[in-house]
Amino acid sequence: MRRTALPLRFLALLGLALSAATPPGTLHAQSTPPLQHAAEAIVGRNADEWGILAWSLERKEPLISINADVVRTPASNNKVYTAIWALAQLGPDYRFPTDLLITAPIGADGVLHGDVVLRGSGDPAFGYPKFTKVPMEPLRIMARQLRARGVRVVEGDVIGDATVFDSLLYGPQWPRDTGNGASAYAPRVSGLPFQRNMLWVEAVAGGGKPAIRLDPPVEEIPVVSTVRNGGGRAWAVRNPYDDTIRVRGSIAGRGPFRFGIGVAQPALLTTGALRQALLQEGIVVRGRARLGPAPTGATLVHRHLSVPLSEMVMEMNRHSDNFFAEHLWKAAAAKATGHGSYAGGGPASALFFHREAGVPFGELYQADGSGLSEYNRTTPNAMVRALIWADRQPWSKFFHHSLPIAADHDGTLDRMFQGTPAAGNLHAKTGYINGVRTLSGFVKTASGETVVFSFLYNGRNTSGARGVQNELGALLAGYAAHEASNGDSTEATSPVARR
């Protein structure tokens, strides 16, 4: 994997070890044979590409330790930190509010001589099909609330307020295939999201030229179609730095043929969808959809509350959902710093884990919430410390339940550890980007002790690394302490700092 050099501004925020000084509290301990010897045999000649730590909660000592304090790129193991930070900052029962406001009184004639404002808090589940069967329904409820108050005409604009987050809508150094938020697996991030920040484009064959329909039927997102009838295939694209969605190719049959594209201005998509909901409810809107902060003194008409944060953490971790990860991370940053930003979130997260979990400075930096960025850094030591701290919190059951379970169909570990002692036992977060394969979580050994582990691989052979992870997880799950040699002693410092 090509490693991108970190800009100086990121090095300053990261606090990475630029000198030879050892950060206080870094784990330095020999692990207990025979697992150490077995793990070294499993990783073989590629040990330099691995960072591994397996820690027994009962014995408070390492079972395996290989390069445990060397920083590496975590890929989606970064979501472990995002989940813990969001649960700690916001709480498992937190519900994101999305508010409908008006800027003027409603006249007796049903005319609102002012604007309608939709103010977001970064709710990734707003209009999300998995949580809302009809994505437009929350907006239609808002429109009905206005009509129930007598509104028949809106003289002003429909304004979308996404200012709870910064204006950087995709993470630093995201992979090229994300298209800076155009792809379905990593849409852009917004303080006012809707329907996963994606516009669905439908092509329907007909006489002459196929008809194009938009879902939601917004007017604000430019769509240009050159699609033709007559076989082949069609597709929709948006260039990384372009607002316009283009539908190309040809279609066979009537369809509809449906394509999803992450939009360049998600908050404008949401605001345009609200304008459409108002029109569908029979409310005339004289103005346009636009973005801006909610005016001081605007009156609250309706508040939509999201599903609980615990359900979002489940969606994020079980299915490694980048969209939820970015929004939860920025929401945690907003709670910690007053503004959900990439620049402020990284240092705030590092400080949180240093104070709460004893993670040494220089061993953790989050450049984004999902792990897509190559700028993310962690050590196995930092990851294990964070996991142990999370295990001790009142909301730990929600965190544990969010992690994929080995060989279980519901999650990203469905094809791993089948037929091993880890199946149905080990629960952990997976991670993969080009040149990175990671796995961190919990497993019960054959003798009943709980082991917290982190396997971080940075190298070219990610396919082989997955097999190594499978062997290491099975090794831990099958370990019986009473069968181990009693002749070795270990002196170790707990990876969680004493407070």
N, C-alpha and C positions, 0 to 999 in steps of 0.2 A: 504494500500500500504506500502511495506517495504521502509523506507526512508534510503537511503545510506548516511553514514556520509561523510561530505566533507573533503577531504585531506587538510592538513595545507597549501599546496601551493595554493590551490584554495581559502581558506579563506583569505589568504594574498592579492590575486588579487581582490577578491570580495569586500573587505572593508565592510563586513557585520557587523552589530552592535554587537560587542563582549562586549561592555561595556553598561552601563545603560544610557549613554548620548543620548539625542535626537538630530538627525541630523537637522541642520537649514533648515527651509522651509517646514518641514513635515506638512501635513495637520492635523490640530486639530480643528475640528468644529462640532457642533451639526447640524444635518440636519433638514430640514423643514418637520414637520408633514403635511398631514397625510401619505405621502409616506413612511417615516421612519417606522411608526407603521405597515403599511401594509407589508413592506419588512421583518420586524422582524417576523411577523406572518407567512410569507411564508417560511422563512428558519427554523423557529421553534427551536427545541432543538439542531439543528446542527449548530448553529450560529458560534461556535468556528472553524468549518471547512471551513468557508466562509470568503472571503475578498471581500467587495463590496463598490464601489463608483459610484454614479451617479451625474453628475455636470451639472447645467444649464449654458449654455454659455451666455444667455441673462442676467440672474440675478447674475451671478458669485457667485453662492452659491451651496452647495450640497443639493440634494433632498433625497439622501440615503447615509449613511456612516456607514459601519459595518467593523471593523478591517481594515480600509483603509490603514494603514501604517505597516501592518504585512507582511513580505516577504513570498511568496509562490512559488511553481513550476508552471510555466505558460503553459507548453506543447506548442502547436502550436500558442498560443497567442504571443510567442516569435517572430513569423514571422512579427508581427506588427513593432517591433523594427528593424528587418532586412530590411523591406520594406522602412521605414523612413530613416534609415541610408544610404541605397544604393541610394535612390532618392536624398538625400542631398549631398552625397559625389560624385556621378557620374552624376546625372541628368537624367531626364526621356528620353532624346534623345540619351543617351550614347549607343554606339554600341561596343561590344567586338571585338577586332581584333584577327585574327589567321593568322600568317604570314608564307609564304613559302620562304625560303632563300637557297642560294647555297654558298659554301665556296671556289669555284675556278672558273676561267673563263671557258667558254664553248669552246672547241677546234673546229677548222674548220672541223674536221672529225666527229663532233657530240658527242664527248666523254667529259664528265664532270669528270676531274681528281680531284674529291673532293667529299664532302658530300652534301646531300639534308637535310635541317633542317625544321622542322615544330615547330614553336614557338607559344605557347598558352598564352592566358590572362585569362583563366578560363571561357570561353563562354559555358554556360550550354545548349544553343540552337544549338550548332554545331552538325550537323547530327541528330538533334532531330526530330523524325517523324512528330510531330505536326506542326513544322515550316519548315521542309524540306521533301517533299513527298518521295524523294529518298535519304536516309541518305548518301549514298556514293557520291552524286553529287558534294558537295563542294570540295571533294578530287579529283574527276575526273576533275573538272575545273582546279585545280592546276596542275594536270598531263598534261593536254592539254596545259597549259601555258608553261610548260617546253618543251614540244614537239614543240610548235610553235616557240620557241627560238632555235630550232635545236638540242636539246638533244636527243640522241639515246641510249646512254650508260652512266650509272652512275657507276664510278669505286669505289666510296666510299660507305658509309653507309647512311641509312635514320635515322636521329636523331630526337627524340622528346624532346622538351624543355618545361617542366612543372614547371620550377623553380619559377614562379610568386607566387605559393603557397608553403606551407611547405610540408613536407613528411608525415605528419599525415593525413591519407586518410579517417578516420571516426572519428566521434565526441566522446568526453569523456563520458563514462557511457551511451552509447546507449543501448536501449533494446536488449535483447538476440535474439529476432526474426529478427533483422536486419542482423544477421550473420556477423557483422563487415563490412557491405557493400555488402553482397551477395544477399540480397533481392531486389526485384523490387521496393519496396516502399521507400527504402533508400540506393541506390547504393553509392559507394565510391566517394570521392571528389578529383578533380584533376585540376591542372593548364592547362591541355591539355585534356579536355573531348571530348567524341564523342558518339553519339547514346545512350545517358543517361548512359554511361559507362557500357553498358550491351552487352554481346555476346549472340546472338540467335543461339540455337542449334536445328537443324531439323533432325528428324529420319524418314526415308522412308523405308517401308517394301519391302523386295525383297527375292530372293532365298537365303536360308541360313541365313545370318545375316543382319539385317537392316543397310542401309547406313546412314552415319552421314554427314550432311552438316553444315557449319558454316556461319553465316551472322553477320559481314563481314567475308570473307573467309581467315582469318589470320592464320599464321603458328606459331605465337609467344605465343599464349595462349594454354596451354596443356589441351586436352580434351580426356578422356578415356571413352569408351562406352562398357557396358556389356548388353545393351538392346537386347531383343529377340523378335522374332515374336510369335504371338499366344495369343492374348487377355490380360486381366488384365489391368494394367496401367503402364505408364513410367513416369519418372521424372528426372530432372537434379539438381544437388546440387554442392555446393562448401563449404567446411568447412571454418570456420571463419579465420583460420590462414594458409590456403592452397591455392596455385595458381591453382591447378588442378580442372577442372570441370569434374564431373562424371555423366554419363547418365546411368540410371538403370531401371530395370523393363521389361515390355513387351508391345507390341503394337498390336492392332487388326486393320486390314485394311491397305491400302498402306500409307495413310498420304498425305503430310508430317505432322508430329506432332512437334509442335514448343514450345521450352522452352527458357525463358529468364533468364540469371544469371548475377548478378553484378560481374565484374571481379576484381581480386586482384590488378592488375596493369593497371589502366585505360589509362594512357599515352602510355603504350606499345601497348594497343589495338588500339589506334588512330594512332600511328606510323606504326604499322603493316598494318593497313587499307590503309594508304597512300602508302606504298610499293606495296600493291596489286593494287592500282589504277594506279601506274606507270607501272606495268607489264601489266595490261589490256590495257593500252594506247600504248603498244608496245615498252616501254623503258626497256632495259635490266638493271637490278640492280645487280651489283657484290657483294655488301656488304649486311649487315644484318640490321634489325631494332633494334635500341638501344636508350637509354635515356641519356640525358646530356644537359648542357647549350649550347646555340647557341654561336659559336666562335665569338670573336670580329672581326669586319670587314666583316662578312657575308653579301652577297648582297641580297636585297629584290627582289623577283620575282613576288609575288602576295600577296595581302592582302584580306582576306575574312572578311567582316563585318557582325555582327549578326543583328538580329531584334532589335528594340529599347528596352532599359531597361524597359520602361513602359509596354510593352507586356509581359515581363518576370515576372514583379511584379504582373500583372493580373493572369498569370498562377500559380504563387506561392500562392497567397492569395485565389483566388476563389476555387482552388482545393487542397489547403494545400500541395503543392508539396515540399517535403523535399529536393529533388535533386536541384531544383532551389534555394531554400532558402540557402543551404550550400554554393553554388557557389557565390550567390550575396553577402552573408555576408563576405566571404573571399575576394571578390573583393573590398568591401568597406574597409575592414581591410588593404588590400594592398595599397589602395589609401591613407589611413590615416597614415600608419606606414611604408610603403615601402615594406611590405611582408605580404601575406595573410596567417596568422597563427592562430590556435586556441589559443595559449598562449598569443599572442599579441592582438587579436581581442577583447577579453572580456574587458580588461581595457580601450582600445581605445573607445569602444562603450559606456561604462559607463561614460567616461570623456566627450564624445560628448553630451550625453543626459543631463548631469549635466550642461554643459556650455550653451547649446542651449535651453533646455526645463525646466531647473531648477529642474531636478530630483535629490533629495538628495543622496549623497554618502551613500551606504549601502542599497539602495532600488532597485537596478538593477544590475544584472550581467548576461551576455550572455556567456555561455560556448560553444555554437554552434549557428548556424543560424536558424535551423529548430524548435528547441524546443524538440527534441528527448531526449536530455540529462537531467538527473535528477538534474544536477548541476545548471541549469538555475534558476534564482531567480528574482522575481519582487514583487512589491506591487500594489494594485489598484491605489494608489496615483501616483506612477511613470507612470503607463500605461495611466492614464487620462491626466497627464501632457504632455506626448509624443504625444497623439492623438490631444490635443488642439494645440500644436505647429505645427503639421503636417497640421492641418486644416487651418493655417494661411500662409502656404508657397505657392509660385507661382505654384508649381506642385501639389497642393492639389487635383485638379480634378482627376488626375491619381491615387492618393492614394485612394480617396473615391470610384472611379470606380472599383478598384481592390478587394474591400471587398465583400464577399458574401451577397446577399440580402435575407431577410426573405421570405420563402415560394417560392423562385425563383428556377427553375430547374437547372440553371447554377451556381452551387456552393454547398458548404457544409451545407448551411442553407435550402436546398430544402424541408426538412421534418419538419422544425420547424416553429412555429408561424402561421400555417395555420388556417384561419378563425378568426384571432385576428387583432386588430388595428395595430400590428407591421408588418403584411404581406405587402410586397412591400415597406416598409418604413424603418424599421430597417436594417442597414447594418453593419456587424461586422465580426471579425475573430473568428472562432471556435478553440478549442484546446482539444485534448484528448490523454493521455497516461494512463497506469495503475495507478489508484488512483488519477487522475487529470482530471477535466472537467472545461473548461474556455470559456469565451465569452466576447469580448471587442469591442466597436465600437460606433456608433452614432444612435440616433433615434429622430424623431420628435414627440412631444406630441400632444394631441388633440387640445391644445391651440396654437400650432405653434412654440413653443420654441425648440431649439436644445439641446439635452442632450447627453453628452459624458459619457460613462459608462464602467465599468470593473467588471465582475463577475468572481471571481477566487475561485474554489473549490478544496481542497485537502482532500481526505477522501476515504472511502471504497465504498460509495454508489454513484458511478458515473452515474448510470442509473437514480436514483432519482434526482441527481443534474441537469441533463438535463431538467427534468420537472420543477425544481425550476427556471432555467434560462428562460424557456418558460413563466412562470408566471411573473417573474420580468420584462422581456422585454415587455410583454403585458401590465403590470401595468404602465410602463413609457409611452408607446405609447398611452394609453387611458387616461392619466392624463390631466385634464383641470384645469389650474391654477385658473380660476375665481371661481371654485367650492371649492377650498381649504379654510381652515380657515384663517382668516386675523388677528387672535389674537396672532400669534407667531412671534417673531423676531429672526433673526439668524445673528450671527457675524462670518464671515469666511474669510479666506485668500485664494485668487485665487490659484489653483494648479499650475499655471505657474508663475515662479518667474519673478518679474519685472526686466527688464534689463536697 
